[in-house]
Amino acid sequence: MEIVYICTTWGQKFEGWDAFCRKAKQAGYDGIETSFPPAEEKQEFLDSLKKYHLAFIGQHWETTTIDFDAHKSEYADRIRSLTSLKPLSVNSHTGKDHFSFEQNSVLLRIASEISGETGVPVYHETHRGRFAFAAHITRTYLENSHPELTLDVSHWCSVAESLLEDQIQSLNMALDHTRHIHARIGFEQGPQVCDFTLPQYQPALQFHLKCWDKVVLNHKQSSRLTLPITPEFGPPPYMQGILQGAAADKQWKMNVDMMKMLKDRYS
């Protein structure tokens, strides 16, 4: 089983694709995670991936339309467009927390159908505002629709105002369905700590590491070939207490430091 470390473009890309891909490669990443590039950048994007031997994970987050019929159509179009680029997988912010179980299940079926047609896995991120916004809610979908997940457990800590000590069964079910990790540390009052090395955040760090350890073990025991991990500390307002001018450097360093720690842990 190979772990591949993926560089997010969120809050980190300020230059062209060639420069960004070179920077990611030099930092030690194996690939990048991003949404569908603008039409005028598509060829540079694809050429840069090839030039620097980087994998690509497609990210879908843009579908926020509240009218369900329009949402469903837009969602299908965006997922299909991403799969046309032949990414390693697609990470999808799927549905809305206020859609019904039946409506969100329709979207999960659409993703599954497109995945079956194209051969590109679609994983659904555990994210606030989406169908998988909380552990206990996600469990219902896992018992019925069986979606495969991108685990960002930091969101669930924020929603539940806890480290999920009282939701172990739901959490373990999610870990068993996880195929991609977003490695950010959340805590009881937010989805991102200001510095995961500080003493006050060590309980949160250890909680997240234990979750990720189980996902890694699950992948090894099931003989899955690849586990992507995307360090995903974000820019302001996720990042607190940092002046705007220094935020980009701080974010980049936090994500690279997380990658290095996990490489040491799972080597």
Protein Blocks (a to p, Z undefined) as FASTA:
>chain_A
ZZdddddfehpacbdfklmmmmmmmnopabdcdddddfklmmmmmmmmmmnopacddddf
kbmcfblklmmmmmmmmmmmmmmnopabdcddehjfkbcfklmmmmmmmmmmmmmmnopa
cdddddehiaklbfklmmmmmmmnopacdddfklmmmmnopghlmmmmmmmmmmmmpcbd
cdddddfkbcbdfblkbmklmmmmmmmmmmmmmmmmmmmmnopabdcdddfbdcdfkbgh
iafklmmmmmmmmmmmmmmmmmmmmZZ
